[in-house]
Amino acid sequence: MRTLTLLSPHDLAERDVVQILEQEFSAAWFPEYHRCSIDTEDAFVAVDVDPQYIAQLHPDEQRILTAQLGFVPKSALHVQSSAYHVGSPALAEQVLQTLCRLFDGRTLTTV
């Protein structure tokens, strides 16, 4: 799985993220995991809502991140694309761009 983390300057409510992903991408919501799953014939993408991401960073990491982003991040979403489904990277990019546009987010790439 490849993970892209979207950081937003807004306090995002899980229900708002879920509603958008359900409407735009027919996502399935798994509340016990704070995860939306988008599954098509050739793609699989998971979106995790991570309310603790920012709080778990060391204060120095928070300052560096704030300087890099140009805003104080308040919410994090992790968009993960499957390495086994050929269409996953394109779908993950589409999901990420939609979320960035709607939530004024910026992305970090992780593995």
Phi, psi and chi 1 to 4 in degrees:
 res  aa     phi    psi   chi1   chi2   chi3   chi4
   1 MET       -  139.4  -64.1  -77.2  -96.0      -
   2 ARG  -105.3  134.8  177.3  172.8 -176.9 -130.6
   3 THR  -116.3  131.6  -58.4      -      -      -
   4 LEU  -116.3  128.1  -60.6  163.9      -      -
   5 THR  -104.1  124.9  -62.5      -      -      -
   6 LEU   -99.0  126.9  176.2  139.1      -      -
   7 LEU  -111.6  135.4  -62.0  170.0      -      -
   8 SER  -123.2  147.2  174.9      -      -      -
   9 PRO   -79.4    0.6   29.0  -34.2      -      -
  10 HIS  -106.6  150.7  -52.2  -69.7      -      -
  11 ASP   -79.1  102.3  -75.2  -41.0      -      -
  12 LEU   -85.9  132.5  -57.9  179.8      -      -
  13 ALA   -85.2  133.3      -      -      -      -
  14 GLU   -51.7  -43.8 -111.8 -178.8   15.3      -
  15 ARG   -61.6  -32.9   70.0 -175.8  177.9  -67.2
  16 ASP   -69.2  -43.1  -65.3  -21.9      -      -
  17 VAL   -63.1  -47.9  174.3      -      -      -
  18 VAL   -59.5  -46.6  170.4      -      -      -
  19 GLN   -58.5  -44.0 -173.6  175.8   39.9      -
  20 ILE   -64.6  -45.8  -73.0  166.1      -      -
  21 LEU   -66.6  -35.9  -67.0  172.8      -      -
  22 GLU   -65.8  -44.7  -73.7  174.7  -22.4      -
  23 GLN   -70.3  -46.4  -70.5  173.2   -3.4      -
  24 GLU   -79.7  -33.6  -64.4  -73.0  -35.1      -
  25 PHE  -129.8    9.3  -59.5   99.7      -      -
  26 SER    54.0   40.9  -60.2      -      -      -
  27 ALA   -70.7  151.4      -      -      -      -
  28 ALA  -101.6  138.0      -      -      -      -
  29 TRP  -103.6  130.7  173.2 -123.6      -      -
  30 PHE  -118.6   88.7  -61.5   93.3      -      -
  31 PRO   -60.9  -32.1   17.3  -25.5      -      -
  32 GLU   -66.2  -21.1   62.7  -84.8   14.9      -
  33 TYR  -109.3   -1.3  -58.2  109.9      -      -
  34 HIS    55.4   43.7  -55.0  -80.3      -      -
  35 ARG  -134.5  138.4  172.1  176.0  -81.3 -169.5
  36 CYS  -105.8  140.5  -83.5      -      -      -
  37 SER  -120.0  130.0  172.7      -      -      -
  38 ILE  -118.7  116.8  -56.0  165.5      -      -
  39 ASP  -126.7  120.7 -160.2   -2.7      -      -
  40 THR  -122.2 -177.2   69.2      -      -      -
  41 GLU   -61.8  -33.5  -74.8 -172.8   26.1      -
  42 ASP  -123.8   13.5   69.7  -19.9      -      -
  43 ALA  -149.5  149.5      -      -      -      -
  44 PHE  -139.5  126.0  175.6   79.3      -      -
  45 VAL  -134.5  136.6  171.9      -      -      -
  46 ALA  -117.5  141.7      -      -      -      -
  47 VAL  -123.6  117.5  178.8      -      -      -
  48 ASP  -102.3  132.4  -65.3  -27.5      -      -
  49 VAL   -90.7  122.1  178.4      -      -      -
  50 ASP  -121.0   86.4 -172.3   -9.9      -      -
  51 PRO   -69.3  -16.1   23.8  -30.6      -      -
  52 GLN  -100.9   -2.7  -61.9  -59.5  -45.1      -
  53 TYR   -54.5  -52.6 -179.0   79.9      -      -
  54 ILE   -66.2  -43.4  -52.3  -56.4      -      -
  55 ALA   -63.8  -26.7      -      -      -      -
  56 GLN   -82.1  -11.1  -68.2  175.3   -7.3      -
  57 LEU   -77.2  146.0  -64.9  175.7      -      -
  58 HIS   -64.4  145.9 -174.7  -84.7      -      -
  59 PRO   -52.1  -36.7  -28.6   35.6      -      -
  60 ASP   -64.6  -40.8  -70.2  -21.9      -      -
  61 GLU   -64.7  -38.1  -67.7  174.3  -48.5      -
  62 GLN   -62.8  -43.1  -69.2  177.6    8.9      -
  63 ARG   -64.6  -43.3  -76.8 -168.8  -72.2  -79.1
  64 ILE   -62.9  -44.6  -69.4  167.8      -      -
  65 LEU   -62.2  -43.4 -159.9   53.0      -      -
  66 THR   -61.1  -41.7  -62.7      -      -      -
  67 ALA   -65.9  -40.1      -      -      -      -
  68 GLN   -68.5  -40.0  -71.4  174.6  -19.7      -
  69 LEU   -81.8  -30.8  -63.9  170.4      -      -
  70 GLY    86.3    9.4      -      -      -      -
  71 PHE  -155.0  163.7   59.8   79.3      -      -
  72 VAL   -84.3  114.2  176.0      -      -      -
  73 PRO   -71.1  135.6   21.5  -26.5      -      -
  74 LYS  -118.2  -22.2  -66.2 -176.3 -179.5  174.7
  75 SER  -137.9  150.9  -62.0      -      -      -
  76 ALA  -132.8  136.9      -      -      -      -
  77 LEU  -125.5  134.0  -56.5  173.4      -      -
  78 HIS  -108.1  117.1  -54.9  -68.7      -      -
  79 VAL  -101.6  117.0  178.7      -      -      -
  80 GLN  -114.7  131.2  -59.2  171.7   40.3      -
  81 SER  -112.7  140.1   61.4      -      -      -
  82 SER   -69.9  140.0  169.5      -      -      -
  83 ALA   -83.5  -10.4      -      -      -      -
  84 TYR   -98.0  -11.6  -61.3  107.5      -      -
  85 HIS  -114.9  120.9  -60.8   85.6      -      -
  86 VAL   -58.3  -32.4   68.6      -      -      -
  87 GLY   -87.3   -1.7      -      -      -      -
  88 SER   -62.8  -45.9  -63.4      -      -      -
  89 PRO   -59.0  -41.7  -26.5   36.2      -      -
  90 ALA   -66.9  -41.9      -      -      -      -
  91 LEU   -65.9  -41.7  179.8   57.7      -      -
  92 ALA   -60.6  -41.1      -      -      -      -
  93 GLU   -64.3  -40.5 -173.3   61.8   33.9      -
  94 GLN   -64.2  -44.3 -175.5 -179.2    2.9      -
  95 VAL   -61.7  -47.1  169.1      -      -      -
  96 LEU   -60.9  -45.5 -170.1   66.2      -      -
  97 GLN   -63.0  -39.3  -67.7  -55.2  -43.7      -
  98 THR   -62.1  -47.6  -61.6      -      -      -
  99 LEU   -65.6  -41.0  -65.2  171.0      -      -
 100 CYS   -60.2  -45.5  -78.4      -      -      -
 101 ARG   -64.1  -43.3 -179.6  176.4   37.1   81.5
 102 LEU   -76.4  -30.0  -66.2  172.6      -      -
 103 PHE  -116.9   17.0  -61.4  126.2      -      -
 104 ASP    53.3   39.5  -56.7  -41.9      -      -
 105 GLY   -92.2  165.2      -      -      -      -
 106 ARG  -129.0  154.1  -59.6  -96.2  -40.4  -92.4
 107 THR  -111.9  152.6   60.8      -      -      -
 108 LEU  -122.8  140.7  -59.2  173.7      -      -
 109 THR  -100.7  130.3  -56.8      -      -      -
 110 THR  -131.5  172.8   54.2      -      -      -
 111 VAL  -101.5      -  179.8      -      -      -
